[in-house]
Amino acid sequence: MTLEEKLELFQEQITCGKNVYTWHYNAEGQLLQSNCPFENTLAMTLAVFGCKEQMYDYARTGGCPLILSAPVGLVWAACFEKEGEELQRIVVIGPVFTSASSFSGIKQMIHDLNTAELMEASMAWRHELLSILDQIPTLSLILIQQYALMLHYTLTGEKISSSDISYGSGDPPTARKIPSQKKDRHKIWATEQGLMRMVREGDLNFKRAMDSSTGVSAGVPVQSADPLRQAKTSTIVFASLCTRAAIVGGLSPDQAYSLGDSYIQSVESAKTISEISALSDALYEDFVRRVHGCRTNPNLSSQIQACCNYIEMNTEEDFDISDLAARAGYTEYYLSRKFKEETGVSLNNYINIARVERAKLLLTITDDSIQEIADRLHFCTRSYFSEAFRKFTGTSPAKYRKDCQ
């Protein structure tokens, strides 16, 4: 299948649920193709709000998907086709709304906006945009991110995660449908417990867990007309949870509270949702790394500590003792003997313990089957996974998941 056929198939797939439009731009900024019936109006909308300029500026150095947003709540995802460093094409998905906002409120915002770009735009464009707002689909930001990852793979053949997605300088809306079912509330609680456990344990493999938990919750369900205030509230609550988890993990109360207070003050001073999102990621990583630092065993040699860190950070990677020995500059025999001498645990057991700990998190925050988790953590069979899990936890994976629920 050619690239054009793949793109055509992708375009058909994302329109199965709602009319999500796609746009193809060349390297010079010319619109080559679109399936949007309001092509002129919405192409101008991308330009008027500065999003088109942002994506071409980003394309000079960036290659991962870019989420763009306008102040009125419209969102686009841009993906890039390159040959080496040369831009060939940009494929854009959107625009969409990421929450079921009041159209009357959005229309008032468009009337009230007086940026330089809007002042130069024609009144005819403004009236046309107002007339088609109710025909623009509403999708969650999580779904837009997933579409962007799929499109990036279609264009490049590269599989990436949501943490690789970049955002434009506008505020990416975060308002999403608030889970109301009891099961969803439990899923939020379970995910929160998983993330806080990683802080308590100083688990350096936190980025994979963050990717797995993406989309479970939009944050504190505050009903507010001010999305910036809502984002601040959610991040402040998150900072407080991380602070307490870090204290349980061994960080001193003075250090933990000082760090939490510093981040909370930065969140309060933030001007955009993009800035708050970056602060949220930074504070989580900061707490995890500080707890890891205070829990590092001073009796371990640097080579064995580095080996422990690598195992904990790469539980979902396929490696063996020979790989670890090569990294440490030891023979397999010497590494195995030295590891057991310093930690009191055999190297194979330590690897299995780390993978079982990851399995506990995946059983808590994902819906992956036990077989999928066993494969993901490179246990050769489901029965071997269950045997190892029972050995280190005293229960089976299925019972552990059931007890968590």
Protein Blocks (a to p, Z undefined) as FASTA:
>chain_A
ZZklmmmmmmmmmmmmmccddddddfkopafbdcbfklmmmmmmmmmnommmmmmmmmmm
gmbdcddddfkopacddddddehjacfbdcdeddddfbdcdfklmmmmmmmpccfklmmp
cfklmmmmmmmmmmpccddfklmmmmmmmmmmmmnopacdfklpccdfbdcdfbdcddfb
fklmmmmmmmmmmmmmmmmnopaklmmmmmmmgokagbjaddcfblklmmmmmmmmmmmm
mmmmmmmnopafklmmmmmmmmmmmmmmpmbfklmmmmmmmmmmmmmmmmmmmmpcfkbc
fklmmmmmmmmmmmmbccdfklmmmmnopafklmmmmmmmmnopafklmmmmmmmmmmmm
mmmmmcbdfklmmmmnopabfklmmmmmmmmnopafklmmmmmZZ
